[in-house]
Amino acid sequence: MNSGGAHCLKYGVTTNNLLGVKMVLVDGTIIDIGGKSLDSGGYDLMALVCGSEGQLGIITEATVRLLASPEGARPVLFGFPTSEQAGACVTEIIASGIIPVAIEFMDKPAIEICEAFAKAGYPLDAGALLIIEVEGSDDEMEAMLAEIIAIAERHAVMAIRRSQSATEAALIWKGRKSAFGATGRIADYICMDGTVPLSQLSYVLQKTSEITDRYGLRVANVFHAGDGNMHPLILYNINDPEDAARAEEAGAEILKLCVDAGGCLTGEHGVGIEKRDLMRHQYSDIDLRQQMAVRAAFDPDWVLNPSKVFPLEGRDD
């Protein structure tokens, strides 16, 4: 699915760290793609395979690049009155050319859910928080944090908590890393995966709340803000068929919102079955036919991971 994660802002997603793969084609042929460097000659088949969701072949080996650990790393927690102000802060940080190793976002419902579970000391009076991690030498981290704090102050930051030890750093991250499990303690949920331009973060957050309110549902937003990869958690009751249907409809609207805002249906979770029929909202028939032709070149009979990614109507199989 070409997954990312909290540190993909600085280090890239899977495709940026994948050097080579050994893949078994549908007819049993074993091929090697890539090598020991990020760029190999010929067609860029690595980029095609990474994110193909098992439709082109079965990966039996992968070669990835290893990076040396940084000299030091320091997460800082920032609390803001509103999600819009936190979103605007993220936009200005990236626009200024500063690249932290991570920028993670949580809105008020997510803060309350995670704090109840992790007891991480998150500011419960904040409307949103950012966890921003920088790394390097002490001087590098201090210089970068000074710039980030100055930007945050221009967006009405109401709380700043700097980690002073490995224990404090782990505690700041504990709530964020426990978010999905902590949410599962209080309700069933659907986790969405739309990605939007950073300039549209505030707008999409506002509209997401409006959508879930209209369906009578709650939403907690936890996401990788640095690259605009949003993960709204739509809370519902899985034992209530009507509630479950509303959650799916709300999720589809949110994904369409992401596309309409200039983004896409998925940032790292893939399309699979869930978003298969929404592909027409992002791509034209011509786009889809070209993508399906490439897929069919590897697997003419659509044997590998069938009925995924592409709408069932309009297929040539």
N, C-alpha and C positions, 0 to 999 in steps of 0.2 A: 504493500500500500504506500510505499515511500514515506514511512513514518518520520516524524520530527521529534517533538519533545521540548522540554524546558530550555535546553542548551542549544537548540538548533539556530537560534538567532545569530550566534557567533560561529558555530562550527558547521552549520548547514544540516540538511536532512539526510536521509539514507543515501540518496543518489550522489551526494557530495562526499561520501565517505566509503563508497563501494568501488573497489578496484577491479574485481573480476568475479565471474561466476562459472560454475560447471552446471550445465543444464541438459536434461534429457528431453528430447523432442517427442512428439506424440508417436512417431514411428520407431522409437527406441534409440535413435541416433544420439550420441553424447557429444556435445560441443562445448568448447571453452570460449568465453567472451571476456574481453578486457585483458588485463595483465597486472604488472606491478606498478603502474603509474596511472594517474587520473585520466590521461588522454591517450587513447590508442588509435592507430590508423584505421581508415575505412569508415563505414557507417557507425553512428553512435548507437549500437545495439544495447549497450548498458542502460542508457536512459530509457530505452523502449521496454526492456525487461523489468527494470525497477519501477514498481507501481502497476504492473500488468495484472496483478491479482490472480496469478496462477493460470492464466489463459493461454500462455505461449509455450509453457514447458514446466518441468518439475526441477527446481533448483536443488542440487545435492551438495554443493559446496559454494561458499562465498569467501572472497578475500577482501578484507576491510583494512583501512589504514588505521594505524595506532598513533596517538598523539601523546606527547609528554605531558605530565600533569603540570599545571601552572605553579608558579612560585608561591602564590597564595590566592585565596578566593574569599570574598566577603559579601554576604547578602545583606541588604538594607530594606526594611519595611517602611512604606509610605502610606499614610492614611489620608483620604480626601473626602470632602463633604458629599460629592456626587460621583456617579460613574462617568458623567460627561467630562468633569474636570480631570479625572484620572486618565480617561482616553485622550484628552487633549494634551496631557503631559507626555504620554507615550509618543504621540505624533511629533511633538517638538523635540524630544530626545533623539529620535531617529533622524529627523530633518536636520538636526545640528551636526550630524556626522558621528555622534557617539555610538559605539556598538558595545553595550554590556554583554555579558555572557548569557544573561537571561532577563526577561521582563515578564513576570506572571501577574495576572489580573484576577481579582475576586470582587464580586459585588456584595451588597449588604446581606442578602439571604445566604450566600456562600460563606461569608465571614462568620455569621452566627452558627451555621451548621458545623463548620470546621472547628471553631473555637469550643463549642460544646463537647466535641470529641477529643481534640488534641490538647486543649488547655495551653495553647501556644502564646497567649498574651496578645491576641489580635485586638485592635481597637473596636469595640462593639458600637461606639458612637459614630464610626465612620460609615459613609455611604459606599465606599469602595477602597480597596487597597492594592498597592503594587508591591511585589517582591522583586527588587532589582539587584542582580548579583554582578559584581565586577571581579576581575582577577588580574594578577600580575604581581609586581613588586609592591611593597608598602607605598612607595612614592607614587607609582602609577595608579594604584587604587585610590589614594587620597585625592589626587588631581582629578580623576574621573568622577569621583563622588562629589567633589566640590561643584563641578559643572552640573551634575544631575540634580543636586539639592537646589542650586540656584534656579534651575528650570522648574522644579517642583514648587518652589515658593511663588513663582509667577502664576501657578495654577491653584493657589489657596490650600496648599498642603497643610493638614491640621495635626499630623503626628509623624515623627521620623524616629525609627528605632534601628540603631546600628548594632550589628552583632560584634561583641567584644571577645568572643571565644568560640571554639568549635562547638561547645554545648549550645550556646545561644544561636549559632548559625543553624544547627540541626533542628532546633525548636522552631525557628522561623519557617523552615522548609517543611516541618512535620505536618502542619495544617494543610498546606497546599498538596502535599503528596498523599494525604489521607482523604482528599476531597470527595472522590467518587465513593469510597467505602463509607465515609461519614454520612453522605447523602443517602446511601442505601439503608442506613439505620432508621431513617424517618419516613421514607417513602420509596415506591418504585419510581424509576425515572428512565427517560430516553435521553441519551447523550448525542447531541448533534455535532457536526464537524465542518460547518461552513467557514470559509476564509474570505476576508474582505481587505481592501486597501486600508492602510492605517488612517488615512484622512476620513474614512467612513465609520470608524469605530463607534464614536459617540452616537451617530445617527442610527446605526444598526442596533446598538444596545437599547436605545429608546424605543425603536419600532418593535424589537423582540418582546419587550415588556408589554407593549400595547397588544401584540398578537396573543400572548398567553393570557392576558387579562380578558380579552374578548372571548376566549374559550373557557374562561373560568378556571384556569390552571395557574400554578406557581412555577417560577423558573429561578434557578440559581446559575449565575454565570461564572465560570472558571475557565481561563484560557491563556494561551501563549500570546500575549499582547504584542510581543516584539515583531512577529511576522503575521499578525492579524488572524491567527488560527483560533476561531471561537469554538467553545464547547458549552453551549447552553444546556443545562440539565433540566428537562421538563418533567416536573413531578406529577405523578398520577397514581391511580389505584389499578393495578394489573388485574384484580378480580372483578372489576366493573367494566364490562365490554364497551359501554358508552364512553366512559372516561378514557379508556385506552384508545378508542377511535378518535376522540378529540385530541389526545396527545399526538397521535400520528399526523393528523391534519394540521395541527399547530406547527409541528416539526417541519412538515413540507413547506408551509408558508415561510418559515424562518429561512430555510435553505434557498427558496426562491428570492427572498429579500437579499440574501448575501450575493446571489448572482446579479440581481438588478442593481446592486450597489457597486458593481464592478469586480466582484469576487468570483468564487467558484463553489461547487457543491461539496468538495472535500479537501482537507488540507493534509490528512494523514491516515484517516480511518478507511479510506477506500469507498467504492460505490456499492459493490455487492448487489444484493437484492433490494435493500432498503431505498436506495436512491436511483435505482435502475430507470424507473419511468420518469424521473425528474431530469434525466440527461437531455431530453428534448427542450427543456427550458434553458439549458446552457448552450446547446449545440444545434446547428441547423441540420436538416436532413443530409445535406452534402457533407458536412463535417462528420456526421455519424457513419455515413456509408464509407468514407475514407478510412475511418478508424476500424470499422468492421472488416474492410478489405485487408488491412494489415494483420488483423487478428486471424482471418481465414487463411492467410498465406502460411502461417505456422501450423494451423490446425483446421484443414478444410471442412471436416465433418463436425466441428464444434464439440469435440469430446471432452476437452479439458475444462473443468470448472464451468459447465454449461449453465445457461439461464442467468448469468451474472453480468453486471455492468451495463449491457446494452438492452434497450427496450425490445421486448419480444416481437412486437409488430415491426415489419419491414426488414426482417432478417432474410437472408438468402438461403438459409439452411432448411 
